[in-house]
Amino acid sequence: PEYCARCTECVTRKVWSDLQDAMLGVLEAKTLQDLVDDFVKGQKTANYQI
């Protein structure tokens, strides 16, 4: 992608950078087994709907 010529001055750049780091941290910490376990756990809980 093309970068804005003023990206070094952008006040929101740090926010987006921090958000990227946080998302990558979460994604790197999760495994396929974690997703399977969460799914199975969700299947065992009661689901009351009216």
Distance bins in CASP14 RR format, pairs under 12 A and 6 or more apart:
PFRMAT RR
TARGET T0000
AUTHOR 0000-0000-0000
RMODE 2
METHOD distances of the structure
MODEL  1
1 7 0 0 0 0 0 1 0 0 0 0 0
3 10 0 0 0 0 0 1 0 0 0 0 0
3 13 0 0 0 0 0 1 0 0 0 0 0
4 10 1 0 0 1 0 0 0 0 0 0 0
4 12 0 0 0 0 0 1 0 0 0 0 0
4 13 0 0 0 0 1 0 0 0 0 0 0
4 16 0 0 0 0 0 1 0 0 0 0 0
6 12 0 0 0 0 0 1 0 0 0 0 0
6 13 0 0 0 0 1 0 0 0 0 0 0
7 13 1 0 0 1 0 0 0 0 0 0 0
7 14 0 0 0 0 0 1 0 0 0 0 0
7 16 0 0 0 0 0 1 0 0 0 0 0
7 17 0 0 0 0 0 1 0 0 0 0 0
8 14 0 0 0 0 0 1 0 0 0 0 0
10 16 0 0 0 0 1 0 0 0 0 0 0
10 17 0 0 0 0 0 1 0 0 0 0 0
12 18 0 0 0 0 0 1 0 0 0 0 0
12 19 0 0 0 0 1 0 0 0 0 0 0
13 19 0 0 0 0 0 1 0 0 0 0 0
13 20 0 0 0 0 0 1 0 0 0 0 0
14 20 0 0 0 0 0 1 0 0 0 0 0
14 21 0 0 0 0 0 1 0 0 0 0 0
15 21 0 0 0 0 0 1 0 0 0 0 0
15 22 0 0 0 0 0 1 0 0 0 0 0
16 22 0 0 0 0 0 1 0 0 0 0 0
16 23 0 0 0 0 0 1 0 0 0 0 0
17 23 0 0 0 0 0 1 0 0 0 0 0
17 24 0 0 0 0 0 1 0 0 0 0 0
18 24 0 0 0 0 0 1 0 0 0 0 0
18 25 0 0 0 0 0 1 0 0 0 0 0
19 25 0 0 0 0 0 1 0 0 0 0 0
19 26 0 0 0 0 0 1 0 0 0 0 0
20 26 0 0 0 0 0 1 0 0 0 0 0
20 27 0 0 0 0 0 1 0 0 0 0 0
21 27 0 0 0 0 0 1 0 0 0 0 0
21 28 0 0 0 0 0 1 0 0 0 0 0
22 28 0 0 0 0 0 1 0 0 0 0 0
22 29 0 0 0 0 0 1 0 0 0 0 0
23 29 0 0 0 0 0 1 0 0 0 0 0
23 30 0 0 0 0 0 1 0 0 0 0 0
24 30 0 0 0 0 0 1 0 0 0 0 0
26 34 0 0 0 0 0 1 0 0 0 0 0
27 34 0 0 0 0 0 1 0 0 0 0 0
27 35 0 0 0 0 0 1 0 0 0 0 0
28 34 0 0 0 0 0 1 0 0 0 0 0
29 35 0 0 0 0 0 1 0 0 0 0 0
30 36 0 0 0 0 0 1 0 0 0 0 0
30 37 0 0 0 0 0 1 0 0 0 0 0
30 38 0 0 0 0 1 0 0 0 0 0 0
31 37 0 0 0 0 1 0 0 0 0 0 0
31 38 0 0 0 0 0 1 0 0 0 0 0
32 38 0 0 0 0 0 1 0 0 0 0 0
32 39 0 0 0 0 0 1 0 0 0 0 0
33 39 0 0 0 0 0 1 0 0 0 0 0
33 40 0 0 0 0 0 1 0 0 0 0 0
34 40 0 0 0 0 0 1 0 0 0 0 0
34 41 0 0 0 0 0 1 0 0 0 0 0
35 41 0 0 0 0 0 1 0 0 0 0 0
35 42 0 0 0 0 0 1 0 0 0 0 0
36 42 0 0 0 0 0 1 0 0 0 0 0
36 43 0 0 0 0 0 1 0 0 0 0 0
37 43 0 0 0 0 0 1 0 0 0 0 0
37 44 0 0 0 0 0 1 0 0 0 0 0
38 44 0 0 0 0 0 1 0 0 0 0 0
38 45 0 0 0 0 0 1 0 0 0 0 0
39 45 0 0 0 0 0 1 0 0 0 0 0
END
